[in-house]
Amino acid sequence: MIYADNAATTRMSDTAISTMTSVMKEMYGNPSSLYSLGQEAKEIIEKAREDVASVIGAEPREIIFTSGGSEADNQAIRIGAEIGKKNGKKHIISTAFEHHAVLHTLKRLEAEGFEVTLLDVHENGIVRPEEVEAAIRDDTCLVTIMFANNEIGTIQPIREIGAVCREKKVLFHTDAVQAIGHVPVNVVDDNIDMLSSSAHKYHGPKGVGFLYVKKGIRITNLIEGGAQEQGRRAGTENVPGIAAMAAAIKEASEHMEENAKVMTAMRDKLIEGLSRIPHSALNGDATRRLPGNVNFCFEGIEGESLLLLLDDKGIAASSGSACTSGSLDPSHVLLAIGRVHDVAHGSLRLTVGEDITEEQIDYIIKSVKEVVEYLRSFSPVWRDLCSGKAQFIL
Ligand SMILES: *Cc1c(COP(=O)(O)O)cnc(C)c1O
């Protein structure tokens, strides 16, 4: 099988697996226990905290371990909202193409009386810092904008946005789940106040992540209970997961440059090959995107069938459209960059890892071409387009 869905999740690295296994086998004590087995587990967590912090340029005490990216996003937004509420500020700025962990949390806050402004991400899938600046009001308590988009891979001008927020004295959170381990991220240089990360997006285990909160920011916790994580996130720590995450983030950051080089070359080869399919278009900026991300729309077909047929050919890919509660809604990300419903339905996301080979890329191009032609051969939409009954968009 060719795995081309690394934005959904990644295969765990051997280092992460061996770290996790050995911690599970040998360091099974509860980190809150006073005997040495517990204290050794505690030490593992604190060492992991140092490792994670150093990769993003933070201090260890600024790291809170969570159950993953979704929890970190929820907590960050809650932190911003609670501080805002205390100061009588109830306006939050975000974008239309955030992950649902962010968008759905913002929906909840709207129900609680907050006002949310979702900024345009334009056709290239990139937010403009001057539009962030223009949207900031006296009652703005939080700006939350993702580092890199999970569907179309576009990388945002985070440093500039962070600088705008600093100057206007507004808290700035970024969902960096797709960015960490793949592109350089430094919370100091990039003017970031809060940042979310998830281990399974960089070859670590699922169900573990972290939230960075700059020191001095008053923390609200989502989960009440024991005093773990200095009272900022209750629950017995996921010691093996945390240790494996630290091993994975270190490994990813050590090899980031070489991996990105390989992945970018493969990405561009894939983009070039797929562009040759008639009436197709790349989604999102061609260069300001994650090293492994390719996302296309093909006119006259439906993404879901494309995926199933690619699966038959041994290719694991993803479509932009998510099947929500039985009804097929096109991806909110593709709609946000201005794709119309019909076109957004025919989308394909291929996210390659550093172990992808040139032969595999050739095979993917050939397979997608065949499957698109096959689906178009009996598509009523395609027939209408070809007969002139409907207008081609792409
Ligand atoms: C995967 C992902 C998340 C969710 O992370 P989990 O650890 O799966 O909860 C949040 N944001 C983005 C951008 C993601 O890609």
The ligand as a Gaussian input file, in Angstrom:
#p B3LYP/6-31G(d) Opt

LIG

0 1
 C       -5.309000      16.612000      13.393000
 C       -5.555000      18.026000      13.660000
 C       -6.145000      18.453000      14.869000
 C       -6.642000      17.467000      15.901000
 O       -5.613000      16.806000      16.566000
 P       -5.971000      15.475000      17.388000
 O       -4.721000      15.143000      18.109000
 O       -6.344000      14.447000      16.372000
 O       -7.080000      15.821000      18.307000
 C       -6.314000      19.799000      15.086000
 N       -5.905000      20.698000      14.178000
 C       -5.335000      20.355000      13.018000
 C       -4.878000      21.401000      12.071000
 C       -5.149000      19.008000      12.713000
 O       -4.580000      18.663000      11.557000

